[in-house]
């Protein structure tokens, strides 16, 4: 980059300020050791070497050669560098094509990971080609005028209509409405001579993933967490790799294996896939329940939170899995918020195993939210083994009578990898879902359960689109 003194003197103040900022950014990048991403060595390990003195792409992170592919599928474990790979590819496409699509599991994922993350586009783009991000317009605009539009796979209909030359689809296996969002996105890839898609994802044995793997127009690269271990934080290696190494889930999340159904697992993945439905396929629900499995105090486990609805014919519909690590008060507040937004009639919560504290916290949070009267709470003292409690629900899965409304990757991983004979302690997401499902099954069989005072209370808002405008029975 060169500019004469005369040119500088002729620049208006605004342009001078912009040039100064650009030079500062370039200096900062040079000081940080930032170098061009792609290396001329096909077998490069990504470590600094003559000609590339900073961290850069490994050979496996290079885009496929030639033009005989439609989809570049980077199927890799956690921490392999999928985000950086996708971001660098998206930036390179913006240099050549006017319009691109960025799609992630949710709007927050696109913003926080693909665009603004530590390995996202804004962090990877060089100072001389850094886009301007307009969150309100869901758009990035590069210096050459090319644009990239951000989409959430949770909203497939937003992809109906827009056209693009290329697309970066991140964590495809975690898209809740996978097939619908994929189809809408594919229909929009119709600009230019040969639209291309880069898919970066941790693998799951889903129909679409298997189909892409078999497609001769898919260029596949596989990688494991261990390929990039030198660049990962020691805490990640200690807390994540050590925990899952050698486990079934570790084979999927670290080694990037596409695992089929496991003998002895609680639920076969094909049972989930065959019974999966979309929002518009959910019938009138006669009852909706939130299941909660509180984390044990001081364990750092997740609090399981699941919403399950029941139809008149006894089929169950898993509407939401909102499990996460929460403080006791945070868990209580989220449970009541989920009950409100999902139009549920009762919260079913496990209170044994050192979790007796939860009822006190739930009652306090209920009052703090301005509610009067007793909370719609049903306690479950799970005295029998977790396998015995889960088995009736597992049988309904096998019968095709439990339907996931969209996809819930973390819950589905637990259902299809937990082998009760090997581990008597079921995961929290499973427990929460089983509590809610079992409540419906007891009602169906005529077993008396606690009546909910919540059924008579009028809800002010319903956030779940599958439940809007529908009645509710307690």
N, C-alpha and C positions, 0 to 999 in steps of 0.2 A: 504494500500500500504506500503510495507516494503522492505528495501534494506540494506545490510550490508556494513560496512566500506570497507571491502575487495572488494566487488562488485563495490563500488564507485571508488576506486583507480584503478580498471581495466578498467574503461570506457574511451573511447577516448574523446578528448575535445568537439567534436560535440555532442556526446551523453550526456555529462555533461551539455552542454548548453541547450539542449532540455529538460532534466530533470529539470533544474532550471526553465525554462519557465513554465513547467507543474506544478511544485509546486507553483509558483507564481499565476498561474491561479486558482488553487484549493484554495489557501488562499483567493484570491479575491472573489471567489464564496461563501466561507464560511462567509466572512465578510459581503457580500451583503445579506446574509440570504437565499441563494439559497438552496432548498431542492429537493429531488426526486419528480417528477411530480405526480405520481399516489399514491393515499392514499388507505388504506385498508378499509376505511369506505365508504360503497356504497352511503350513503346519505350525504356525506361531502359537506359543502358549500364552501370549498376552503380557508377558513380563517385559520390562524395559530391556532394550538391546540397541546397538548402534543403529541410528536412523529413527528409532522410536524410543526415546528415553523416558516416556511416561507410560502409565497403564493404557492398554488399548485392546482391540478385539483379539480373541483367540481364533484360530482357524475355523473352529466350529461355529463361530458367530458371524462369519462372512455370509452375505446373501448368496443364493445359488447362482452359478454361472449360466449363461445362455438365456434363452427366452422360452424354453419348452416347459414352463410350469405356470400354474394359476395361483397356487397357494403354497407359501413357504410356512411349514408347520414346525415351529421350534417347541418340541415336547421335552421339557426338562424339569429337574427337581428344584426345590426352593433354593434361592440364593445362587443359581447358575448364572444369572445375568440376563434373564429374559426381558426385563423392562428396559435395560440399557440397549439391548439388541434391537428391540422394537422401536425405541425412540430414535436411535441412530438411523435405522432404515427409513422411518417416517420423515426425518429431516432430509435424507438424501432424495426421497421422492418429491419433496416440496421444491427442490431445486429444478426438477424436470417437469412437473405436472401442476396444473392450476388448482385442482380440488381433491382433497383427501378426507377420509373419515377416520375418526378415532373412537373406538367402541370398547367399553369396559363393563364389568358386571353391574355397576351402579354409577349414577352421576358423580357421587363422591369419589369413587375409585378413579374415574377418568380425570377429575380435577386434581386429586391428591397424589396420584401415582403416575398416570401417563403424561400429564402436563406439568404439574408443579412438584413432583417427587424428586428425591435425591438423584434418581437415575432417569428422570423424566425429560421431556423435550426442552423445557426452559433451561435445565441444568446442563444438557448435552450440547445444545446448539452453540456454535461459536459466536463470538461477539459480532462478527461481520455478517452473520446470517441468523440472528436471534429474532423470533417472531414476537409480535405484540399479542398478548392474551386479553381477550374481552370476555370475562365470565358471563356477563348478562346475555351476550350473543352466542355463547358456547363456541367461540371461534378464535383461532390463531391466524394471524396474518403475517406473512414473511416479507422481507424487504423487496423481493421480486414480485410481490402482489399475490402469490399463491396463498390459498387458505386451507385450513383443516377445521372441520366441524366436529364437535364432541357430542357423542350419543351415549345413552345408557341402554344396556341390553334389557333392563327392567321395563323399558318403554318401547317395545318393538314398533308400534305404530308411528313413532317419530321418524323411523327409517323409511316409511312409505312415501315415495316421491322424490327425495333428494338424489342427485346423481354424483358419482365420484369417479376419479381415475384410479384410485387405490385406497386401501384401508388397512389400518393396524387394529387387529382384534385381540385384546388382552384377556387372559384367563378365561378362555372360551368354555372350559369345562365347569366353570362356576356360574355361567349365565343361567338365571332362573328359568327364563322362557327361551331355552337354547334354540330349538328348531325354528320357532317363529321369528326370533330376532335374526338368526342366520339367513333365513329365507328372504326377509325384508332387506337385509344388508346386501345379499347377493343380487337382488333385483336392481339395486342402485348402482352396482358396478358396471356402468355402461358407457363411460366416457373414454375416449382414446381408442387406440388400436388393440390394446391388450391389458385390461385392468388386472391388477394383481393384489393379493391379500397376504399380509404377514400375520400369522397366528402365533402368539406366545402363550403357552399354558402349561400348567402342571397336569399330568394325564389323569383321566378317569375312564373306565371302560364304558363310555357312552356310545350310543349308536352313531352319532355324527363323527366322533373322534375315530371310531373304527372305520367308518366310511371314507374319511379323509386319508387314513393310513393306506387303504386299499386303492385309492384313486391314483392312476398313473400320472396325473397332472399335479400331484402334490409332491413337493420337494420336502423331505423329512430330515430334520436334524434332531438327534437325541443327546441329552446331557444329564449329568447328575450334579448334586450339590458339591460333591468332592472335586469337580473340575475347577471350581472357583473358591476353594476353601481358604486359600492364602489371602483373599480379599474380604473375607467375612469376619465380623467382630468375634473376638474370643468368647463373648457371652453367648452368641448364637451357636457356636460350636459346642459350648458346654451345655446350654439349656435345651437346644433343639436337636442337634445331631446326636448327642449322647443319649437323649431320651428315646428317640425313635429308631436309632440304628439297630438293624437286625430284626425289627418288627415288621408286621405285614403293612401297616400304614407307612412305615419308613421306606419300604420298597416302592411305594407309590410316590410319596412326597419327596424323598431324597434321591432315590435311584431312578425315578421316572418310569417305572414299569407300569404297563397297562394291565392291571390285575383283573382276572375273571372271577367268577363266584368262588368263594372259599368254602371247602367242606367244613361243616360245623358252625358256620357263621349264623347269627340270629336270623337274618333275612337274606334271601338271594337277590342280587342286584336286578336280575331279570324280572323278579316279581314287582319291584318298584317301577322299572321301565315300562312294563306291559300295562300297568294300571295308572300311569301318570296322566294327568288331565291339565287342561288350560282353564283359565278363569271362566270362560264362557261355557264350559262343560260342567261347572259345579251346579247341582240341582238346588232346590229350596232346602235350606238347612233348618231342622227343627230345634237344634240345640248346639251351642258353641261353648267350648270350655278352654280355659287356659291352664296348662299343666306347669308346675314349677318344682324343680329339684334344687334346693339351695346348696351352695358350695359349703363344704365343711369349714369351720372357722380355722383360719390360719393355713389352709392347704394351698391356696392360690388356684383352686379349681374353678371351672366355670359354673355359673348358675344356669341351670337348664330352664329355658322358657319356650313353651310350644303352644300353638293354638290348633285345636282339632275340632272340626264340626261333624255333626252326625245328620244323615239324611233319613227320610222316613223308612227306606228299605234296609237300614242298618249299616250301610256303607259309611266309612269314616273318611274325612278329608283333612289332611294335614295342611293348614292354611299358612302357618308361619313358624319359623325357628329363629328366635331372637336371643339365643343363648350367648353369654359372654361373661368375662370376668368382671365382677361388680362388687362394690362395698355392700354390706348388709342393707343400709338405707337405700343405696342406689338400686339394689335388686328389688326391694319392695316397691319403690316408686315406679320402676320400669314395669313390674308385674301389673300394677293397677292401671298404668297407662296403656298397656297392651290389652287388658281386659276392656277398657273403654273403647279403644280404637277398633278392636276386632268384633265388638258387639257381643261379647261373651257374657254368660250368665253367672259363672262361678269360677273361682280360682282354686284349683286342687293342688295342695302342696304337701310334700313329704316332710315330716317333722321328727323322724327318729334319727338315730345315728349321730347324736350330738348336735342336732339342728333345731332343738326346741326353741332357740332364741328367735326363730323366724316369725312365729305367731305374734310375739310382742312387737317386733319391728313392723310387721305388716299392719297391725291394728293402729299403731301410731301414725304410720304413713297414710293410712286411709283417712284418719281424722285430720291430719295436716293438710290433706288435699281438699278439705272443706266438706267432707261427706258426713251425713248424720246417720245414726243407727249402726247396727253391727255390719261388719264387712261381709261380702258374699264369699266366704272362705270355707273350704272343706279340707280338713286335715286327713292325711293318709299315714297310718302307722304301718310301715311295710315290714311286718314281722316275718313273712315268708321270704325265701330266697329271691334274689332279683331275677334269676332265670325263670323261676316258676311264675313270677308276676308278668314277665315279658312274653312267655310262651303263647298265651291266648291271642295276644296282639300279633305275634309272629305268624300264627295260623291264619289270621285274617289277611295278612299280606299274601300268604301262599294261595289263598282262595280268591285273590284279586279284589278284596273288599276294603282295602286301605289305599287311598289315592293321594299322591302328593300333587298339590296344586302348583305346578312349576317344579323347580328343582331346589333342593336344600343340600348342597354338596357336603357340608360338614356332618350333618345328621346322617346323610346317606352313607358316608364313609364309616361312621360308627356302626350303623345297622348292619353293614355288609362285611365288616372286619372284626367285630366283637365275637369271639368264640367263647361262650359261657364256660365250657369245660376247661378252658385254659386260663380264664381270668374271671373269678366270681364277681368282681366289682364292675357293674355295668357303667358306661359313661353317662355323664349328666344329661346330655341332649336326649339320649334314649330314655332315661328315667322320666324326664319331663313329659315327653310324648306319650309314654306308657301310662303315666298317671291320668292324663287327659283322656286317652282312649279307653282306659279301664273304667273311668267314670261313666262314659257313654254306654259301655257294654253292661255295666251293672243296672243302669236305668232300663236298658233294653230287656234284660232278663228279669226285671221286676224286683231286684234287690233294693231295699230302702236306702236312700242316700239323703244327706241333709238338704233341706229345701233352701233355696237362695232368695233372700229378700231383694236381690238386685233385679229380679225379673220384673218387678212393678215399677222400677225407676226408669224414667225416660232419658234416653241418651241424647246429648246435644249434637254429637257428630259421629260419623262412622267413616273411618279412613280406608278400610280395606275395600277395594273395588268389587270383590266377589260378594260382599255382604251388604252393600249399599241398598237401602230400600226394602230389606228383607225383615220379616218378623222374627221373633225370638221367643222360645219357651225356656223356662228354667228347668 
